[in-house]
Amino acid sequence: MLASFTDRAPCKSKVRRPPSAAALAEAERLRGQATGSTAERVVIDLSTYAAVADRLRTAPTPEEETSE
């Protein structure tokens, strides 16, 4: 394990740069495509998830397991 250590300088970290004008223009173009799409009208109903989560909070009793 000690053989993997070195006295070399550490790797340079990635320089964080703000997005370029081209990147910002592309982001705006992509946002413009989503306007009026069905993705803006999606409604997530968590009632099914909540019902399953309620059932999973407790382990089934032996009577419940045999009745299934």
DSSP file (Angstrom, degrees, kcal/mol; ACC not computed):
  #  RESIDUE AA STRUCTURE BP1 BP2  ACC     N-H-->O    O-->H-N    N-H-->O    O-->H-N    TCO  KAPPA ALPHA  PHI   PSI    X-CA   Y-CA   Z-CA
    1    1 A M    >         0   0    0      0, 0.0     3,-1.5     0, 0.0     4,-0.3   0.000 360.0 360.0 360.0 -40.3    0.0    0.0    0.0
    2    2 A L  G >   +     0   0    0      1,-0.3     3,-1.2     2,-0.2     0, 0.0   0.757 360.0  69.2 -66.0 -21.9    2.8    2.4    0.8
    3    3 A A  G 3  S+     0   0    0      1,-0.2    -1,-0.3     3,-0.0     0, 0.0   0.749  89.8  63.3 -67.2 -21.8    4.2    1.9   -2.7
    4    4 A S  G <  S+     0   0    0     -3,-1.5    -1,-0.2     2,-0.0    -2,-0.2   0.647  85.0  93.0 -78.8 -13.0    1.2    3.8   -4.1
    5    5 A F    <   -     0   0    0     -3,-1.2     2,-0.3    -4,-0.3    -3,-0.0  -0.490  56.7-174.8 -78.9 151.2    2.1    7.0   -2.3
    6    6 A T        -     0   0    0     -2,-0.1    -2,-0.0     2,-0.1    -3,-0.0  -0.943  35.1-135.9-142.3 161.8    4.3    9.6   -4.1
    7    7 A D        +     0   0    0     -2,-0.3    -2,-0.0     2,-0.0    -1,-0.0   0.260  67.5 120.7-101.8  11.0    6.0   12.9   -3.4
    8    8 A R  S    S-     0   0    0      1,-0.1    -2,-0.1     0, 0.0     3,-0.1  -0.289  76.6 -88.8 -69.2 160.2    4.8   14.4   -6.7
    9    9 A A        -     0   0    0      1,-0.1    -1,-0.1    -2,-0.0     3,-0.1  -0.367  52.4 -98.3 -65.5 147.7    2.6   17.5   -6.6
   10   10 A P        -     0   0    0      0, 0.0    -1,-0.1     0, 0.0     3,-0.1  -0.246  47.5 -87.5 -65.9 158.6   -1.1   16.8   -6.4
   11   11 A C        -     0   0    0      1,-0.1     2,-0.2    -3,-0.1     0, 0.0  -0.293  48.5-101.6 -62.1 148.7   -3.2   16.9   -9.6
   12   12 A K        -     0   0    0     -3,-0.1     2,-0.2     1,-0.1    -1,-0.1  -0.516  37.6-125.3 -70.8 139.4   -4.6   20.3  -10.6
   13   13 A S        -     0   0    0     -2,-0.2     2,-0.1     1,-0.1    -1,-0.1  -0.501  34.3 -88.5 -83.8 158.4   -8.2   20.7   -9.7
   14   14 A K        -     0   0    0     -2,-0.2     2,-0.5     1,-0.1    -1,-0.1  -0.421  40.6-124.4 -67.9 136.1  -10.7   21.6  -12.3
   15   15 A V        -     0   0    0     -2,-0.1     2,-0.7    -3,-0.1    -1,-0.1  -0.696  19.2-134.2 -83.4 128.2  -11.1   25.4  -12.8
   16   16 A R        +     0   0    0     -2,-0.5    -1,-0.0     0, 0.0    -2,-0.0  -0.743  30.2 179.0 -85.9 119.0  -14.7   26.5  -12.4
   17   17 A R        -     0   0    0     -2,-0.7     3,-0.1     1,-0.0    -2,-0.0  -0.901  31.8-108.0-118.2 147.7  -15.7   28.9  -15.1
   18   18 A P        -     0   0    0      0, 0.0    -1,-0.0     0, 0.0     0, 0.0  -0.375  52.8 -84.5 -67.3 154.7  -19.0   30.6  -15.7
   19   19 A P        -     0   0    0      0, 0.0     2,-0.0     0, 0.0     0, 0.0  -0.278  48.6-115.0 -61.7 145.9  -21.0   29.3  -18.7
   20   20 A S     >  -     0   0    0      1,-0.1     4,-2.3    -3,-0.1     5,-0.2  -0.227  26.2-104.2 -74.7 169.4  -20.0   30.7  -22.0
   21   21 A A  H  > S+     0   0    0      1,-0.2     4,-2.3     2,-0.2     5,-0.2   0.877 123.8  52.8 -61.9 -37.6  -22.4   32.9  -24.1
   22   22 A A  H  > S+     0   0    0      2,-0.2     4,-2.2     1,-0.2    -1,-0.2   0.898 108.9  49.1 -64.9 -40.3  -22.9   29.9  -26.4
   23   23 A A  H  > S+     0   0    0      2,-0.2     4,-2.2     1,-0.2    -2,-0.2   0.901 111.7  48.6 -66.6 -40.8  -23.9   27.6  -23.5
   24   24 A L  H  X S+     0   0    0     -4,-2.3     4,-2.1     2,-0.2    -2,-0.2   0.894 111.0  50.8 -66.0 -39.0  -26.3   30.2  -22.1
   25   25 A A  H  X S+     0   0    0     -4,-2.3     4,-2.2     2,-0.2    -2,-0.2   0.902 110.5  49.2 -65.2 -40.4  -27.9   30.6  -25.6
   26   26 A E  H  X S+     0   0    0     -4,-2.2     4,-2.5     2,-0.2    -2,-0.2   0.892 109.2  52.6 -65.9 -39.5  -28.3   26.8  -25.9
   27   27 A A  H  X S+     0   0    0     -4,-2.2     4,-2.3     1,-0.2    -1,-0.2   0.912 110.0  48.1 -62.3 -42.0  -29.9   26.7  -22.4
   28   28 A E  H  X S+     0   0    0     -4,-2.1     4,-2.2     2,-0.2    -1,-0.2   0.891 110.2  52.4 -64.5 -39.4  -32.4   29.4  -23.4
   29   29 A R  H  X S+     0   0    0     -4,-2.2     4,-1.4     2,-0.2    -2,-0.2   0.926 110.8  47.1 -62.5 -44.0  -33.2   27.5  -26.6
   30   30 A L  H  X S+     0   0    0     -4,-2.5     4,-1.0     1,-0.2    -2,-0.2   0.892 111.3  50.8 -65.8 -38.9  -33.8   24.3  -24.7
   31   31 A R  H  X S+     0   0    0     -4,-2.3     4,-0.6     1,-0.2     3,-0.4   0.878 106.8  55.8 -64.4 -36.3  -36.0   26.1  -22.2
   32   32 A G  H >< S+     0   0    0     -4,-2.2     3,-0.6     1,-0.2    -1,-0.2   0.824 101.5  56.7 -65.6 -31.8  -38.0   27.6  -25.0
   33   33 A Q  H 3< S+     0   0    0     -4,-1.4    -1,-0.2     1,-0.2    -2,-0.2   0.808 102.9  55.4 -68.2 -29.2  -38.7   24.2  -26.4
   34   34 A A  H >< S+     0   0    0     -4,-1.0     3,-2.3    -3,-0.4     6,-0.3   0.650  79.4 114.1 -80.2 -14.5  -40.3   23.2  -23.1
   35   35 A T  T << S+     0   0    0     -4,-0.6     3,-0.1    -3,-0.6    -3,-0.0  -0.374  90.0   5.7 -61.5 126.7  -42.8   26.1  -23.2
   36   36 A G  T 3  S+     0   0    0      1,-0.3    -1,-0.3    -2,-0.1    -2,-0.1   0.496  99.5 136.9  79.9   3.1  -46.3   24.8  -23.5
   37   37 A S  S X  S-     0   0    0     -3,-2.3     3,-1.1     1,-0.1     4,-0.3  -0.324  70.4-110.5 -79.2 166.4  -45.2   21.2  -23.3
   38   38 A T  G >  S+     0   0    0      1,-0.2     3,-1.3     2,-0.2     4,-0.3   0.735 110.9  75.5 -67.3 -21.2  -47.0   18.6  -21.2
   39   39 A A  G >  S+     0   0    0      1,-0.3     3,-0.8     2,-0.2    -1,-0.2   0.809  89.8  56.9 -62.0 -28.8  -44.1   18.6  -18.8
   40   40 A E  G <  S+     0   0    0     -3,-1.1    -1,-0.3    -6,-0.3    -2,-0.2   0.703 108.3  47.4 -74.4 -17.9  -45.2   21.9  -17.4
   41   41 A R  G <  S+     0   0    0     -3,-1.3    -1,-0.2    -4,-0.3    -2,-0.2   0.324  79.3 129.6-105.6   7.5  -48.6   20.5  -16.5
   42   42 A V    <   -     0   0    0     -3,-0.8     2,-0.5    -4,-0.3    -3,-0.0  -0.426  37.6-166.6 -67.6 131.4  -47.5   17.2  -14.8
   43   43 A V        -     0   0    0     -2,-0.2     2,-0.6     2,-0.0    -2,-0.1  -0.984   9.1-148.5-119.3 126.9  -49.1   16.6  -11.5
   44   44 A I        -     0   0    0     -2,-0.5     2,-0.7     2,-0.0    -2,-0.0  -0.853   5.8-157.1 -99.9 121.2  -47.6   14.0   -9.3
   45   45 A D        -     0   0    0     -2,-0.6     3,-0.5     1,-0.1     4,-0.3  -0.867   9.8-176.0 -98.8 113.2  -50.1   12.2   -7.0
   46   46 A L     >  +     0   0    0     -2,-0.7     4,-2.7     1,-0.2     5,-0.2   0.290  57.5 100.8 -92.2  10.4  -48.3   10.7   -4.0
   47   47 A S  H  > S+     0   0    0      2,-0.2     4,-2.2     1,-0.2    -1,-0.2   0.890  82.7  49.3 -65.2 -37.9  -51.4    9.0   -2.6
   48   48 A T  H  > S+     0   0    0     -3,-0.5     4,-2.2     2,-0.2    -1,-0.2   0.930 112.4  48.2 -65.5 -44.0  -50.3    5.6   -4.0
   49   49 A Y  H  > S+     0   0    0     -4,-0.3     4,-2.7     1,-0.2    -2,-0.2   0.923 111.2  50.7 -60.2 -44.4  -46.8    6.0   -2.6
   50   50 A A  H  X S+     0   0    0     -4,-2.7     4,-2.3     1,-0.2    -1,-0.2   0.889 109.1  51.4 -62.6 -39.7  -48.3    7.0    0.8
   51   51 A A  H  X S+     0   0    0     -4,-2.2     4,-1.8     2,-0.2    -1,-0.2   0.918 112.9  44.7 -64.5 -42.9  -50.6    4.0    0.9
   52   52 A V  H  X S+     0   0    0     -4,-2.2     4,-1.9     2,-0.2    -2,-0.2   0.910 112.2  52.3 -66.7 -41.8  -47.7    1.6    0.2
   53   53 A A  H  X S+     0   0    0     -4,-2.7     4,-0.7     1,-0.2    -2,-0.2   0.892 107.8  52.2 -62.5 -39.2  -45.5    3.4    2.7
   54   54 A D  H >< S+     0   0    0     -4,-2.3     3,-0.7     1,-0.2     4,-0.4   0.909 109.9  48.7 -62.5 -41.5  -48.2    3.0    5.4
   55   55 A R  H >< S+     0   0    0     -4,-1.8     3,-0.6     1,-0.2    -1,-0.2   0.836 110.8  51.3 -67.2 -31.7  -48.4   -0.7    4.7
   56   56 A L  H 3< S+     0   0    0     -4,-1.9    -1,-0.2     1,-0.2    -2,-0.2   0.535  86.0  84.7 -85.2  -6.2  -44.7   -1.2    4.8
   57   57 A R  T << S+     0   0    0     -3,-0.7     2,-0.4    -4,-0.7    -1,-0.2   0.823  97.5  36.0 -65.7 -29.4  -44.2    0.6    8.2
   58   58 A T  S <  S-     0   0    0     -3,-0.6    -1,-0.1    -4,-0.4     3,-0.1  -0.933  88.3-113.6-125.2 149.2  -45.0   -2.6   10.0
   59   59 A A        -     0   0    0     -2,-0.4    -3,-0.0     1,-0.1     2,-0.0  -0.539  43.5-102.4 -75.2 144.1  -44.2   -6.2    9.3
   60   60 A P        -     0   0    0      0, 0.0    -1,-0.1     0, 0.0    -4,-0.0  -0.364  34.8-117.4 -66.9 146.4  -47.2   -8.4    8.5
   61   61 A T     >  -     0   0    0      1,-0.1     4,-2.0    -3,-0.1     3,-0.3  -0.393  29.0-105.8 -75.4 161.3  -48.5  -10.7   11.2
   62   62 A P  H  > S+     0   0    0      0, 0.0     4,-1.8     0, 0.0     5,-0.2   0.847 122.6  55.8 -57.8 -33.1  -48.3  -14.4   10.6
   63   63 A E  H  > S+     0   0    0      1,-0.2     4,-1.4     2,-0.2     0, 0.0   0.899 107.2  48.6 -65.8 -40.0  -52.1  -14.4   10.1
   64   64 A E  H  > S+     0   0    0     -3,-0.3     4,-0.7     1,-0.2    -1,-0.2   0.870 109.7  52.8 -67.5 -36.3  -51.9  -11.7    7.4
   65   65 A E  H  < S+     0   0    0     -4,-2.0     3,-0.5     1,-0.2    -1,-0.2   0.880 110.5  46.2 -66.9 -38.1  -49.1  -13.7    5.6
   66   66 A T  H  < S+     0   0    0     -4,-1.8    -1,-0.2     1,-0.2    -2,-0.2   0.770 105.8  60.0 -77.9 -24.8  -51.2  -16.9    5.5
   67   67 A S  H  <        0   0    0     -4,-1.4    -1,-0.2     1,-0.2    -2,-0.2   0.688 360.0 360.0 -76.8 -16.1  -54.4  -15.1    4.3
   68   68 A E     <        0   0    0     -4,-0.7    -1,-0.2    -3,-0.5    -2,-0.1   0.462 360.0 360.0 -82.8 360.0  -52.7  -13.9    1.1
